[in-house]
Amino acid sequence: MLFLAEDLRFAPPGCGPVLDGVRLVLNPRELVDITGPSGSGKTTLLRALARLLPGVTGTLVFAGAPASEVVPGEWRRHIALLPQRATMRSGCVRHNLSLPWNLRVRGAETRPTDALLREALDGVGLAEIELDRDATKLSVGQAARISLLRVMLTAPDILLLDEPDANLDDASAEQVRAMIERFVDGGGSVVRVRHLRSDDLAARRYRLADGHLSEVL
């Protein structure tokens, strides 16, 4: 077992529980899917797992270490959340791919070279994208792949993906799927929120509804 979430509970002020005793286990090199109705709390669950949601109670354990013993910045070096909507900052593609190395937590790390970034872009079907391209003028599919690539370049152990293929055409969605598959094959683990039918990447499938997470058999 790589990761454990036990008895997670969260209720926004004045509302009923969105998470009501959620339990989730994630093993090494495993992808699990989370489905459920709109508004059921799937994004909330991902934010709780990434320790980005104040007010959550329960237990989180990564690689045997309870969250209480790991500072949030270090936690998120290992467990990275990719929001549903790809966000490109003003500036070039190179700048956007290098954004994580502007953070204090990565201040001592070597920034990726242009050669590494070029190889990474080529490897996800973006050979036509120059590093100097204005990132705000990318297509939706290109921006989605670059956002995912940016997170992958930081080499997390676990990716938390919030509908990574939402609103993508078939070709872009297939490229994103291939990126995720390579990440898992390379030793990573993934929790993926989906509205679409789960594909053959998922080792297990869960449904979140009424605050409870249940395995779909």
N, C-alpha and C positions, 0 to 999 in steps of 0.2 A: 504494500500500500504506500503510495506516494503522498496522498493528500486526504484529509478527513475533515468534513464539516458535520458537526453534531449538534442537534437541538438548536438550530438557528431560528431566532425569533425577531420579528421587526413589525412595528405598527406605527405608521405616521401619526402625528398628533391629531386627535379627534377622529381617527379612522380605526377600523378593525384591522386585525393582523394580516399583513401581506405574506410574511413568512411565519409559519406556526409549527415549529418543531422540525424543520427541514434537516434531513440527513443525506449526505452525499459522500461517496467513496470514489477516489480516482487512483488508478494504478499506473505504473510507468508504461509509456508507449501505448496509451489508451486514449480513445476519443469517446466521449459520451455526449449525447444530444439531450437538450432540454426543450420540450415543446409545451404548449398550453395556450389558452385563450388570450386574446389581446387584453392587456391590463392585469394579467394574473400575477405579475411580479417577476418575470424572467430576468429583465434587466436589473431589477433590484437585487436578485440573487447573485448575479455576476458582480455587482458592485460590493456586495457583502463579502464575497469570496476574495475580492481584491483589497479588502479593508479600506474601502472608499465611502462607506455608508455609516455615519455616526448613529449610535443608538441601537445597533444590532447586538443582541446577546447570543450566547452559545459558545461553542468551542471550534476553533480552527487549528489544524495541525498540518504542517508541511515537513516532510522528510523527518518525522519524529520530533520536530520542534514546535511547541505550542506558540500561537501568535503572540501571546503575552510575553514571550522571551525574544521576539524579533521586532526590531524597530520597523515602522511602516515602509520607509524607503527601501530597506533591505528586502522586506517581504515582496515588494513590487518589482524588485530586480529578478526574482524567481517566478513570480506569478503576474503576468501582464494582461491587462484588459484592453481589447480593441473595441471601441464603441461602434454602433451600427453605421453611423454616418461618417464617411471618410472626411477628414479635415485636412485641407492643404493651407499652409500659411503663405503669405505673400513672399515671393522670392522664387528661386529656382528649385528644380528637383533635388539637386545636390544638398541644398540647404534643408529641405524638408526631410530627406533621408537621414541627415546628421543631427536632427533636433534632439534626440535623446542624450547626445554627448554634450549638450549645453547645460544639462542638469547637474547640480552639485554632487549627487550620488555617483555620477560617472566622471567626475572631474579628473580622477587619476588614470582613467582608461585612455588608450590610444584611439583617436577618431578613425573611422574607416577611410581608407585611401580612395581616390577616384577609381583606381583599378579594381578595387574590391566592389565598389558601388556599381561600376560598369558590368562586372561579371554577374552581380546579383540581379540587375535589371534584365540582362540577357537571359538569365536562367528562369525568369518568370514570364517570358514572352513579350518583353518590353524593349526589344533591341532597337526599335525606332525612336525611343525616348532618349533625348540627349540630356546630360546632367545639367546643362545650362537652360533647359526648357522652363518657361514660366509655369510653375506648378498650378497656378489658378486657372490655367487654360487646358488642363487635362480633361479627358472624357470621364464620365462616371466610373466606367470599368477600369480605366488606367489609374484613377485616384484610389480606387478600392484596393488594387494590387499594390500600389506604392505604400499605402497606409499599412497594409499587412506586412509588406516587406520591411518597412521601418521597424516594426515591433520584432520581427524575426531576427533582424540584424543584431538585436541586443541579447540574443541567445537565452531567452527565458526557459525555465523548465516546464512551465504550464502556460498555455494560452487560453484566455477567456474571450470567446468570440461571440459578439452579439449580432446574429443574423449577417454573417460576412458576405453572403451572396444575395442579399436583398436588393431588389431593383436593378440587378445586372442582367445583361443579355446572356444568352446561352454560352457564347464563347468565353466571355469574361468570367462567368460563374464556373465554368470548367477549369479555367486557369487558377482561380482561387481554390477550388477543390484540390487541384494537383499540388498547390503550395502547401495546403494543410496536410495532405497525405505525405509529402516529403518531410514535413516537420515531425510527424509521428514516426515515420520510418527512421528518422535520425535520432530518435530517443525522446522526443517531447511528448507531452500529454495535453489534451484539449478538452475543455468544456465548451460546447457550442450550442447557442440558442438558435432555434430554427422555427419558422412557420411552415416551411415546405416539408414534404415527406422526407424522412431520414434516408440517407444513401447508405451504401455498403461500407462507409468508413466507420460508422458508429458501432462500438462494441456493446454498448447498452443505451437504451432510450428511456427517458423519464418524462413525465407530464406533471407540470406544476399547475395546480388549481385549488382555489379556496385555502391557500397558504400551505398546502401539503404537496410533497414531492413523492410520486409513486412510479415504480418501474413499469414500463410498458412491455409486456411479454409477447 
